[in-house]
Structure formats: structure tokens, C-alpha cells
């Protein structure tokens, strides 16, 4: 019999041990150990790719040219995160208010518009139901259906951003909806009730006079982007009279205040005194705490309702996929809406869905080198993973495209450096003292925000289906 085939000898359980056990030997040995590991740490591409701008005084103001289009029959809105407000002068697009130019009264009406978010499939108004106010569609698609000659349901039209319905309800208490309005996608509308409209009329008699005899509204000259036109002359010879002009600005530019993420790190003095070798316990605790704060910072930059990218994308820069899953046409539709797109951001599962969509068309994504790392790309624009972009219970998500940098009038990150007890740029660690239980406390804080300098700097492909179909 060969040596290899000899069965392994086993010591009977009641036999005395003849040598030191490994378990006992470990009591005298120094183990080789790793630093504390943390699964929450991600690549944090957004924090790495955003150009960071100093926000002195904790606030950054975005000055823009005055921009809204009058005379096109569509109402326009302004966004501040998830909050939507109608531009007061845009109420002049309503037939009832056309030609009325009292800014104070229009502002009073705009302030009384109540925001309502709706979900896909929700019935916003049923045919024959009483109408108690006007509905202004800030974002979303709403189908209008009515009853045909033979009782069947017929499609009348599809309403979208800037449209409205129920205007007659502002002056007629007996009016009823002549159609059913159903949401095709999730969206937002603002409601001005008949009671609020009447209350403003009571305080502004000239509004009531206008409602009785409303006329036409003067049309203001704009360029193709809706900005107040800059008058100029070109191609002239001799001493022609040149037009005078000025560049009009928004009267109430948006200001971004720095947000904060904070936590208190607590360490018992006994741990710091007795167990600091071979690794410094305070440094390891602080390192993991900072990593968690940075992860939270990126989450807020994506999802915060005030300054998060998903909530600050202009409604006109939000597009829907043609069929559900992302296709090359959808990626092109998102890409073509801005100049100089710097990057795409998508959940890792969404990136996998993009790959399936390209493969189904016989294509494959490009790859570009980004800081020595090869990443997938579409038409030379890198597609970077970001697990903070949410996935809905219907297995849909979003793809973000952005232009970055102040010089490019894009998306920028905001922070303030030079903080007291600064540990990293824009992050401070401040000693808070030792309590009666001998616990040391440190306040760890980071201040940040993000600003979109022009509406076309940020775009979102919404409601992308990411679930893989059956094979």
C-alpha cells in the first residue's frame, strides 16, 4: 500500500494530548490583521467629476438672463428643487388674463396656486364632474378623452408641459368637465381654485373689470430660447443709426445655500488608551465616519428635494424612453439636448440595461480612459455608475446627463474650504470634549450643495425600464 493511501490517524477523544494545541498557541501569537473594512464605500464618481466652486458666505447666486416666452399660449414655471411655481407674468397666457399687466395682482394669483404631484394612471378629472378651478400642467403627459357619438370613449388630445384645462371654472360656478383627464406619466400640476381667484378679484377691482372686458396681450420680442432679445444691427454701411439695447436679467435669481451633513463620533478613552496598537483606533473610527459622510453627500447631491440633480432638471430637459428599456435612440435623444455633455450617470443595473439595449441592436458601448480606468461610454461620453440613483418598485430608474463647469455654464458642486479644524477640503472634525462617562466626542461636518447654471446643462431620461426580459 502506498503512503498516500494510508488513512489519516485520528486521536481518540479521551486520549491525552501530547503537544500544545493551536487554539492555545494563538494566545501567544500576534495575528496579522486588516484595517476595518466597509461595504458601503463606492466609487463616488459624482464627487470626483463635479468641479467644486468656493461658496463664500455659504451662498451661491446664479444670475441668468431674463427668460420666459410670452404669446405662445403655454404657461411656464420656475423650479427650486421639488418646489414648482408659476411665473406670474405667464398667467397672461390664459385667455381670461390676456392683456392684464398688473404684476402685483398676477403675483398674488401665482402665490395661490397649489402644487399637486400625480402618478401615472391617476384620473385627475372625470367627465361630468364639477370643475372648481384651473389646472396648470408643469410637467407630465395627460390624455384627454371624451364620449363619442355612439357612447364609445374617444381620444381628444394629449396635454403636456405648459398646457392647462378648466379655465372656465374660474368665472362659472356651474361649469363641469367635458372630458376625462388621465395621467399617462407621473408629473406635477398647479391648481388655482375659483375661491382663490375670487378672493384676489375682491381685493383688485381692476382685475374684475378686466375679466369682464379682457382683450389682447402685447407680444414681447424674444430669441429662440425665450430670452429677452438683444437688439442689434448687422450688414449696414455708412453712418446708419444703431439700435440701443440692454441685457435684461432675472429679478429674483436663485440662490443655493450650502447644506450640511453631520454626525458625532464617540470613542471611549479606555479604547484610545489601551487598544491603539498596532492601529490607531481614533484614526480608523474617523476614517470610516468620513467615508460614510461622503457617501451621504453624494446621495444628497442626487436626491435632495432642494438642490438634488434629479429634482433640479428642467422639465424641458426630461425625456421619456420610446418603449421602456433604454435604446440607442433614447441615449441620442438625451445626448443631443445640450452642448458638451461631460458624462452620463446611471445605476449599475441601468448600465446593464443599456448594454442589453445596445446588444439588441447589434451594437456595443465604447470605452474611454478616465483617470487610468476604462469605463463604458456612448458616443465618447462616459457612462459612470452611481448606486444612489433610485430604482422604483416598478423596476424603473433614471439616466442623468450633464455638462459641468462654471466656464461651460454647466453643473457645479459648491463647498467652502478653510473651515476651523478642517480634516479634508470642506470637511471638519471638531473636538467636543469628554463627558462624565469618559467618552470623547468629535463633531464631523461637511458642507456642500450643487448648482445648475443653465437649464440645458442637466438632462434626465426618466422611467427607464431596467428589468431583464425573459430569455
TIMILUM-476323 format. One record per residue (C-alpha): chain; residue number from 1; x, y, z. Coordinates in Angstrom, 1 decimal, decimal comma. Layout:
# residues N
kette nr x y z
A NUM X Y Z
...
***
This chain:
# residues 471
kette nr x y z
A 1 0,0 0,0 0,0
A 2 1,4 3,5 -0,9
A 3 2,0 6,2 1,7
A 4 -0,7 8,4 0,1
A 5 -3,4 5,8 0,7
A 6 -2,8 5,4 4,4
A 7 -5,9 6,6 6,3
A 8 -5,3 9,7 8,5
A 9 -4,7 8,8 12,1
A 10 -7,3 10,2 14,5
A 11 -6,7 10,8 18,1
A 12 -9,3 9,2 20,3
A 13 -11,4 11,8 22,1
A 14 -10,4 10,5 25,6
A 15 -6,6 10,2 24,7
A 16 -4,3 12,7 26,5
A 17 -2,9 15,5 24,2
A 18 0,9 15,1 23,6
A 19 1,5 18,7 22,2
A 20 0,3 22,3 22,5
A 21 -3,0 22,9 20,7
A 22 -3,2 25,6 18,0
A 23 -6,0 27,3 19,9
A 24 -3,8 27,7 23,0
A 25 -0,8 28,7 20,8
A 26 -2,7 31,6 19,4
A 27 -2,8 33,2 22,8
A 28 1,0 33,9 22,5
A 29 0,9 34,8 18,8
A 30 0,5 38,2 17,2
A 31 -2,2 37,9 14,5
A 32 -1,9 39,6 11,1
A 33 -5,0 41,8 10,7
A 34 -6,5 44,2 8,2
A 35 -7,8 47,6 8,7
A 36 -11,6 47,8 9,4
A 37 -13,5 47,1 6,1
A 38 -16,7 48,9 5,0
A 39 -19,0 47,6 2,3
A 40 -20,8 51,0 2,0
A 41 -17,8 52,6 0,2
A 42 -18,5 53,1 -3,5
A 43 -16,5 54,7 -6,4
A 44 -18,4 58,1 -5,8
A 45 -17,9 59,2 -9,4
A 46 -20,2 62,2 -9,0
A 47 -18,0 63,7 -6,3
A 48 -14,9 63,1 -8,4
A 49 -16,2 64,5 -11,6
A 50 -18,0 67,6 -10,3
A 51 -15,9 70,8 -10,5
A 52 -16,0 72,3 -7,0
A 53 -16,5 76,0 -6,6
A 54 -16,0 78,0 -3,4
A 55 -19,2 79,4 -1,9
A 56 -18,1 82,3 0,2
A 57 -20,6 83,2 2,8
A 58 -22,3 79,8 2,4
A 59 -24,5 81,0 -0,5
A 60 -24,1 80,9 -4,3
A 61 -26,3 83,1 -6,6
A 62 -27,0 82,0 -10,2
A 63 -27,6 85,1 -12,3
A 64 -29,3 84,4 -15,7
A 65 -30,8 86,4 -18,5
A 66 -34,5 87,0 -18,1
A 67 -36,1 84,1 -19,8
A 68 -39,8 83,4 -20,4
A 69 -41,8 83,3 -23,6
A 70 -45,0 85,4 -23,9
A 71 -47,6 85,0 -26,5
A 72 -47,2 81,3 -27,3
A 73 -50,2 80,1 -25,3
A 74 -48,2 78,0 -22,9
A 75 -47,7 78,7 -19,2
A 76 -44,1 78,5 -17,9
A 77 -42,8 77,7 -14,5
A 78 -39,7 78,0 -12,3
A 79 -38,3 75,2 -10,2
A 80 -36,5 75,3 -6,9
A 81 -35,7 71,7 -6,3
A 82 -39,0 69,8 -6,0
A 83 -41,0 73,1 -5,5
A 84 -42,6 74,5 -8,6
A 85 -44,0 78,0 -9,0
A 86 -45,8 79,6 -12,0
A 87 -44,1 82,7 -13,4
A 88 -46,7 85,5 -12,5
A 89 -46,5 87,2 -16,0
A 90 -47,0 83,8 -17,6
A 91 -50,6 83,8 -16,3
A 92 -51,2 86,3 -19,1
A 93 -51,1 83,3 -21,5
A 94 -54,6 82,4 -20,2
A 95 -57,3 83,8 -22,4
A 96 -59,0 85,2 -19,3
A 97 -55,9 87,3 -18,2
A 98 -54,5 88,2 -21,6
A 99 -53,7 91,9 -21,6
A 100 -53,7 92,2 -17,9
A 101 -50,4 93,6 -16,8
A 102 -50,7 94,4 -13,1
A 103 -47,7 92,4 -11,7
A 104 -48,8 92,6 -8,1
A 105 -52,1 91,1 -8,9
A 106 -50,6 88,4 -11,1
A 107 -48,1 87,6 -8,3
A 108 -51,0 87,3 -5,8
A 109 -52,7 84,8 -8,2
A 110 -49,5 82,9 -8,7
A 111 -48,9 82,6 -4,9
A 112 -52,3 81,0 -4,5
A 113 -51,6 78,2 -7,0
A 114 -51,3 74,9 -5,1
A 115 -48,8 72,3 -6,2
A 116 -50,0 68,7 -6,8
A 117 -47,9 65,7 -7,7
A 118 -49,6 62,9 -9,6
A 119 -48,8 59,4 -10,5
A 120 -49,1 57,6 -13,8
A 121 -52,6 56,2 -14,4
A 122 -54,2 58,7 -11,9
A 123 -57,6 60,2 -13,0
A 124 -57,2 63,9 -12,5
A 125 -60,8 64,9 -13,5
A 126 -63,7 62,9 -14,7
A 127 -66,2 63,8 -17,5
A 128 -69,3 65,4 -15,9
A 129 -67,7 66,2 -12,6
A 130 -67,8 69,8 -11,2
A 131 -64,8 71,9 -12,1
A 132 -63,7 74,2 -9,3
A 133 -60,5 75,7 -10,7
A 134 -57,9 75,8 -13,5
A 135 -55,2 73,1 -13,7
A 136 -51,8 74,2 -15,0
A 137 -49,6 71,4 -16,1
A 138 -46,0 71,9 -15,0
A 139 -44,7 68,5 -16,1
A 140 -46,1 65,3 -17,4
A 141 -48,3 63,9 -20,1
A 142 -52,1 63,8 -19,6
A 143 -54,6 62,3 -22,0
A 144 -57,9 63,9 -22,6
A 145 -60,7 61,5 -23,6
A 146 -64,4 62,1 -24,2
A 147 -67,6 60,2 -25,2
A 148 -68,1 59,6 -28,9
A 149 -71,4 59,7 -30,9
A 150 -72,2 56,1 -30,1
A 151 -71,1 56,1 -26,5
A 152 -67,6 54,9 -27,1
A 153 -64,5 56,5 -25,5
A 154 -62,6 58,6 -28,0
A 155 -59,2 60,3 -27,6
A 156 -59,3 64,0 -27,9
A 157 -55,7 65,2 -27,3
A 158 -52,7 64,8 -25,2
A 159 -51,7 67,6 -22,9
A 160 -48,1 68,2 -21,7
A 161 -45,9 70,8 -20,1
A 162 -47,3 74,3 -20,2
A 163 -50,9 73,2 -21,1
A 164 -53,9 73,8 -18,9
A 165 -57,6 72,9 -18,6
A 166 -60,6 74,0 -16,6
A 167 -60,1 77,8 -17,3
A 168 -63,9 78,4 -17,5
A 169 -64,2 77,3 -13,9
A 170 -62,6 80,5 -12,6
A 171 -65,7 82,5 -13,5
A 172 -68,5 80,0 -13,8
A 173 -69,6 78,1 -10,7
A 174 -71,8 75,7 -12,8
A 175 -69,3 74,5 -15,3
A 176 -68,4 70,8 -15,5
A 177 -65,6 68,9 -17,1
A 178 -66,5 68,0 -20,6
A 179 -63,7 65,3 -20,8
A 180 -61,8 62,9 -18,6
A 181 -58,2 63,7 -17,9
A 182 -55,9 60,8 -17,1
A 183 -52,2 60,9 -16,3
A 184 -50,0 58,9 -18,7
A 185 -46,9 59,6 -16,8
A 186 -46,0 60,9 -13,3
A 187 -45,9 64,7 -13,1
A 188 -46,8 67,9 -11,4
A 189 -49,6 70,4 -11,8
A 190 -50,6 73,7 -10,1
A 191 -54,2 74,4 -9,2
A 192 -55,8 77,8 -8,9
A 193 -59,3 77,4 -7,4
A 194 -62,3 79,6 -8,1
A 195 -62,4 80,7 -4,5
A 196 -58,8 81,9 -4,6
A 197 -59,4 83,7 -7,9
A 198 -62,5 85,4 -6,5
A 199 -60,6 86,5 -3,3
A 200 -58,0 88,2 -5,4
A 201 -60,7 89,8 -7,6
A 202 -62,3 91,3 -4,4
A 203 -59,1 93,0 -3,5
A 204 -58,3 94,2 -7,0
A 205 -61,4 95,8 -8,6
A 206 -59,5 96,5 -11,9
A 207 -59,0 92,7 -12,3
A 208 -62,8 92,2 -12,2
A 209 -63,1 95,0 -14,8
A 210 -60,6 93,2 -17,0
A 211 -62,3 89,9 -16,6
A 212 -65,5 91,5 -17,9
A 213 -63,8 93,1 -20,9
A 214 -60,5 91,2 -21,4
A 215 -58,6 92,0 -24,6
A 216 -55,4 91,1 -26,3
A 217 -51,9 91,0 -24,8
A 218 -48,9 92,7 -26,3
A 219 -46,2 90,3 -27,5
A 220 -42,7 90,8 -26,3
A 221 -39,8 90,1 -28,6
A 222 -37,7 87,1 -27,7
A 223 -34,9 85,0 -29,2
A 224 -35,5 81,3 -29,9
A 225 -34,5 80,3 -26,3
A 226 -37,2 82,6 -24,8
A 227 -34,6 85,2 -23,5
A 228 -35,3 88,9 -23,9
A 229 -33,9 89,8 -27,3
A 230 -30,8 91,9 -27,6
A 231 -31,4 94,4 -30,4
A 232 -28,6 94,9 -32,8
A 233 -27,8 95,7 -36,4
A 234 -25,5 93,9 -38,9
A 235 -24,6 94,3 -42,6
A 236 -25,1 98,0 -42,6
A 237 -22,9 100,5 -44,4
A 238 -22,2 104,2 -43,8
A 239 -23,5 106,0 -40,7
A 240 -26,6 104,1 -40,1
A 241 -28,4 104,6 -36,7
A 242 -27,6 101,6 -34,4
A 243 -30,2 100,2 -32,1
A 244 -29,8 100,7 -28,4
A 245 -30,2 97,7 -26,2
A 246 -29,6 96,3 -22,7
A 247 -29,4 92,7 -21,4
A 248 -32,3 92,1 -19,0
A 249 -31,6 89,8 -16,0
A 250 -33,9 87,8 -13,8
A 251 -35,2 90,0 -11,0
A 252 -35,1 87,2 -8,4
A 253 -32,2 84,9 -9,3
A 254 -32,0 81,6 -7,5
A 255 -29,6 81,3 -4,5
A 256 -28,1 78,0 -3,4
A 257 -27,3 77,7 0,3
A 258 -24,7 75,1 1,4
A 259 -26,3 72,1 3,0
A 260 -24,7 70,2 5,8
A 261 -24,2 66,5 6,7
A 262 -23,0 66,0 10,3
A 263 -22,5 63,3 12,9
A 264 -20,9 62,9 16,3
A 265 -18,2 60,4 16,6
A 266 -17,8 58,9 20,1
A 267 -14,8 57,0 21,4
A 268 -14,2 55,8 24,9
A 269 -10,9 57,0 26,4
A 270 -10,2 53,4 27,5
A 271 -10,2 52,2 23,9
A 272 -7,9 55,0 22,8
A 273 -5,5 54,5 25,8
A 274 -5,2 50,7 25,8
A 275 -6,0 49,4 22,3
A 276 -4,2 51,7 20,0
A 277 -1,7 49,2 18,7
A 278 -0,9 48,3 16,0
A 279 -3,7 50,5 14,6
A 280 -4,8 53,9 16,0
A 281 -8,5 53,3 17,0
A 282 -9,4 57,0 16,7
A 283 -8,0 57,3 13,2
A 284 -9,8 54,2 12,0
A 285 -13,1 55,3 13,5
A 286 -12,7 58,7 11,9
A 287 -11,7 57,2 8,5
A 288 -14,9 55,1 8,3
A 289 -17,0 58,0 9,6
A 290 -15,7 60,3 6,8
A 291 -16,4 57,6 4,2
A 292 -20,0 57,4 5,4
A 293 -20,4 61,1 5,3
A 294 -19,0 61,3 1,7
A 295 -21,5 58,6 0,7
A 296 -24,3 60,6 2,2
A 297 -23,0 63,7 0,5
A 298 -23,3 62,0 -2,9
A 299 -26,8 60,7 -2,1
A 300 -28,0 64,2 -1,2
A 301 -26,5 65,7 -4,4
A 302 -28,6 63,2 -6,4
A 303 -31,8 63,0 -4,3
A 304 -32,2 66,2 -2,2
A 305 -35,5 67,9 -2,9
A 306 -33,9 71,4 -2,8
A 307 -30,7 71,0 -4,8
A 308 -30,5 67,4 -5,9
A 309 -29,9 66,8 -9,6
A 310 -33,0 64,6 -10,1
A 311 -35,3 67,3 -8,7
A 312 -33,5 70,3 -10,4
A 313 -33,6 69,1 -14,0
A 314 -35,7 71,5 -16,1
A 315 -39,0 70,0 -17,2
A 316 -38,0 70,6 -20,8
A 317 -34,8 68,6 -20,3
A 318 -36,7 65,5 -19,1
A 319 -37,3 62,9 -21,7
A 320 -39,1 59,5 -21,7
A 321 -37,9 56,3 -23,4
A 322 -39,7 55,3 -26,5
A 323 -40,5 51,8 -25,4
A 324 -39,3 51,3 -21,8
A 325 -35,8 49,8 -21,8
A 326 -33,0 52,2 -22,9
A 327 -32,2 52,1 -26,6
A 328 -29,5 53,9 -28,7
A 329 -32,2 56,3 -29,9
A 330 -33,1 57,2 -26,3
A 331 -29,4 57,8 -25,4
A 332 -29,1 60,0 -28,5
A 333 -32,3 61,9 -27,6
A 334 -30,8 62,7 -24,2
A 335 -27,4 63,5 -25,5
A 336 -28,5 65,9 -28,2
A 337 -30,3 68,3 -25,9
A 338 -27,1 70,0 -24,7
A 339 -23,7 71,0 -25,9
A 340 -20,6 69,5 -24,5
A 341 -22,2 66,7 -22,4
A 342 -19,4 65,6 -20,0
A 343 -20,9 62,4 -18,5
A 344 -23,8 60,1 -18,0
A 345 -24,7 58,9 -14,5
A 346 -26,8 55,7 -14,1
A 347 -27,4 53,0 -11,5
A 348 -25,2 49,9 -12,2
A 349 -28,3 47,9 -13,1
A 350 -29,4 50,6 -15,5
A 351 -25,9 50,4 -17,2
A 352 -26,5 46,7 -17,6
A 353 -29,9 47,5 -19,2
A 354 -28,1 50,0 -21,6
A 355 -25,8 47,2 -22,6
A 356 -28,7 44,9 -23,3
A 357 -30,4 47,6 -25,4
A 358 -27,2 48,1 -27,4
A 359 -26,7 44,4 -27,9
A 360 -30,2 44,0 -29,1
A 361 -29,4 46,5 -31,9
A 362 -26,1 44,8 -32,8
A 363 -24,1 47,5 -31,1
A 364 -21,7 47,6 -28,1
A 365 -20,7 50,6 -25,9
A 366 -17,4 52,4 -26,5
A 367 -14,8 52,5 -23,7
A 368 -12,9 55,6 -22,7
A 369 -10,0 56,1 -20,3
A 370 -10,9 58,1 -17,2
A 371 -8,1 58,6 -14,8
A 372 -6,4 55,4 -15,9
A 373 -9,7 53,4 -15,6
A 374 -11,5 52,1 -18,7
A 375 -15,3 52,9 -18,4
A 376 -18,1 52,3 -20,9
A 377 -19,2 55,2 -23,0
A 378 -21,8 56,3 -25,6
A 379 -20,5 58,4 -28,4
A 380 -17,4 59,2 -26,4
A 381 -19,3 60,3 -23,3
A 382 -18,5 58,1 -20,3
A 383 -21,4 56,2 -18,6
A 384 -20,5 56,2 -14,9
A 385 -22,1 54,1 -12,1
A 386 -24,0 55,8 -9,3
A 387 -25,9 53,5 -6,9
A 388 -27,6 56,5 -5,3
A 389 -30,0 56,9 -8,3
A 390 -33,2 55,3 -7,0
A 391 -34,9 52,3 -8,6
A 392 -38,7 52,3 -8,2
A 393 -40,8 49,3 -7,2
A 394 -41,8 49,1 -10,9
A 395 -38,1 48,5 -11,7
A 396 -37,6 51,8 -13,4
A 397 -34,8 54,3 -12,9
A 398 -33,3 57,4 -14,5
A 399 -30,2 58,3 -16,5
A 400 -28,6 61,7 -15,8
A 401 -26,6 63,6 -18,5
A 402 -24,8 66,8 -17,6
A 403 -22,4 69,4 -18,8
A 404 -20,1 70,6 -16,0
A 405 -18,0 73,6 -15,0
A 406 -18,6 77,3 -14,5
A 407 -16,9 78,3 -17,8
A 408 -19,2 75,9 -19,6
A 409 -22,3 77,2 -17,8
A 410 -22,9 73,7 -16,5
A 411 -23,4 71,9 -13,3
A 412 -21,0 72,7 -10,4
A 413 -20,5 71,5 -6,9
A 414 -20,5 74,0 -4,0
A 415 -18,4 73,9 -0,9
A 416 -16,4 76,1 1,4
A 417 -12,8 75,3 2,4
A 418 -10,7 76,7 5,2
A 419 -13,1 75,6 7,9
A 420 -12,0 75,5 11,5
A 421 -10,3 72,1 12,4
A 422 -10,5 71,1 8,7
A 423 -9,7 67,4 8,1
A 424 -10,3 67,3 4,4
A 425 -11,4 70,0 1,9
A 426 -14,8 71,1 3,0
A 427 -14,9 68,7 6,0
A 428 -14,1 69,5 9,6
A 429 -13,5 67,4 12,7
A 430 -14,0 69,4 15,9
A 431 -13,3 68,2 19,4
A 432 -16,4 68,5 21,6
A 433 -14,9 67,3 24,9
A 434 -15,1 64,4 27,3
A 435 -18,2 63,6 29,2
A 436 -18,6 62,0 32,7
A 437 -18,6 58,5 31,2
A 438 -15,1 59,2 29,9
A 439 -16,3 59,3 26,3
A 440 -14,6 61,6 23,8
A 441 -16,8 63,3 21,2
A 442 -15,9 64,7 17,9
A 443 -18,3 66,7 15,6
A 444 -17,7 65,7 12,0
A 445 -19,3 68,1 9,4
A 446 -19,2 68,6 5,7
A 447 -20,9 71,5 3,8
A 448 -21,9 71,2 0,2
A 449 -24,5 71,8 -2,5
A 450 -24,8 71,8 -6,3
A 451 -26,0 74,4 -8,7
A 452 -27,3 74,2 -12,3
A 453 -26,1 77,3 -14,1
A 454 -28,3 76,9 -17,2
A 455 -31,3 74,7 -17,7
A 456 -29,8 72,8 -20,6
A 457 -26,8 71,8 -18,5
A 458 -28,7 68,9 -16,9
A 459 -31,0 66,3 -18,5
A 460 -32,7 63,2 -17,3
A 461 -34,0 60,2 -19,1
A 462 -36,9 59,2 -16,8
A 463 -38,9 55,9 -16,3
A 464 -36,2 53,7 -17,9
A 465 -37,2 50,0 -17,6
A 466 -34,3 48,1 -16,3
A 467 -35,7 44,6 -15,6
A 468 -34,4 42,0 -17,9
A 469 -37,0 40,3 -20,1
A 470 -37,4 36,5 -20,3
A 471 -34,9 34,6 -22,4
***
